[in-house]
């Protein structure tokens, strides 16, 4: 065993190692799923050893920036956690040595070597794990723009739009549809009940296979090991159909339809419409730093659905109206207070697929609990 001076040095080094962990302490305890994901990433990335370069090579084996960041956070968190355990074991061994009890020199040296590698992993920055890494600029929230727009802003945009875009923008403002869905063609049909709109879905994918989180599904084999479970599902709604609510903009759409009881509203280019909306918003509200886009209208429509006051004014209605297949997605769109009471949600919407209520597949929200 090392002499007293070296023993103290080892103890002080172990204490300093634990100081590193304070920079990665969570603001709140990790969710069970997040911790399980971190454990899985740690096992996959360190099975060949804890050497920094070896772990870096494993972390870099991804093209997705989000996956890279998730792996770095997993390594830093688990390395910090193991540093604390390392410190307590070193302290215990030093106490035993001072008390005259036999201590394993081999284990002590192993802890020293492991501690130094853990310190390097826990203290390295993102740019050290990948030299070409550059932080992305934070995306401006389109939902926050709503609070800065005046009441009746959607009516103002339609009224000030040029005749070529007016009907398409009116439909977009009422339904919250995507520009690409207008490119495919949104059908309007007038009858005794009002104006029925049929929207062809975008972002529709079939038979996606993903691994389920062990929190929701556990499949244990004879040895007691948790086996990965995969599920197949589809995203998006191939179409959605509903009657436009009875509001001023619906009357505007009725007038713009003229004598046609059935027509298809179609634009030539989705990007061109987005560019025009930005220009129109800048002209109407030059003080706004954030652009007014079609997705601001989607958030506004979601706000209307959430504040509709009917039994269906909930996340399910938001998912149906915006063309989602999961009720979980609706939580990221709009909020009830932002609706402003100026619009009314439809009472019933026809969709192609039932809305999924279960949290499948689980997606970890990375980095929300970490400080760097």
C-alpha positions, 0 to 999 in steps of 0.5 A: 500500500502507498505511504501516508503522504501518497494515501492523503494524495489519493484521497484528495484526488478522489475528493477533487474528482467528485467536485466534477460531478457538481457540474452535472448534477440534475435539477431534478431526479432522472426519469426512470426511462432516461436513467435506463437509457443512460445505462444502456448507452454506457454499456454499449459505449464502454464495453471495450474499455474506459479509455477516452479515445476508445469511448470517443470512437464509439460515440462518434459512430452516428450521423445524427447530432441528437444521438451524439449529444444523448450519448455524451450526456449518458457518458458524462452522467454515468462517469460522474456517478461512478466517480462518487462510488470510486471515491467512497471505495477509495476512502473506505480502503484508506480507512482500512489501511490506517486501521491495520486491516489488509487492503488489496493493492491490485484493487487500489491500483485499479480504482486509481486507473479507473478514477483518472479515466472517469475524470476525463470522461466526466469533465470533457466538453462536447467539442472534445468528444467530437472536434467538428461539433458546433452548437446549434442555434436555438429555434424560435418558438412559433407558439410564443409568437401568438402572444405578440400578435393582435386579436384578429390577426388571422382575419387581418392577414387574409384581408391584406393578402393578394387575390391569388393567395387569399383563399389558400391563406383563409383555409390555412388560418381556419384549419391549421393545415400545412402548406404541403397539404395545400400543395396536394389540394384541400377540397372544399364542399358547400352543403346545407350543413356548411362547408366541409373540408377534406385535407390530404395528410402530410408526414404520413409513414407506414409500418415504422418499427421501433424498440419499446421502452422497458417501462411500458413493456417487459419481456423476460427470458428464462435467464431473467434478462430484459429482451428488447421488444419492438412494435410496428406503427404508422404515423400521420393521418392520410386524410382528415375531414370536418366542417368549418366552424361558423366564424367570420373567416368561414364566411370569407371562404364562402364568399371566395368560393363564389358559385362553386359548391365544390372546389379544390384549393391548391397552391403551386409551391409550398415554399413560396406560400411560406415566403409570402406569409413571412413577407405579409406578416413583416409588412403588417407587424414590422416590430415583430422579430419573429416571422409569422408562418403557416406553423404559427397558424397551426399553433393558433388552431391548436389553441382554438381546439384546446379552448373550444369549451366543448367536451372534445376541446382536448388533446385528442381534438388537437391531434385529429384536427392537425392530422397527427396519429398520437395524442402525445404530439398535441401537447407541443402545440398551442395552449388554451389561453392563446386561443383568445376566444376568437375562433371555434373548433369543429365538434366532430372530425373524421380521420383515417386512423384511430389516435394512439393514446399510449406513449409509444414509442418512448422518446427521451428528452435529452439534456433538459436536466443537465448543466454544462 
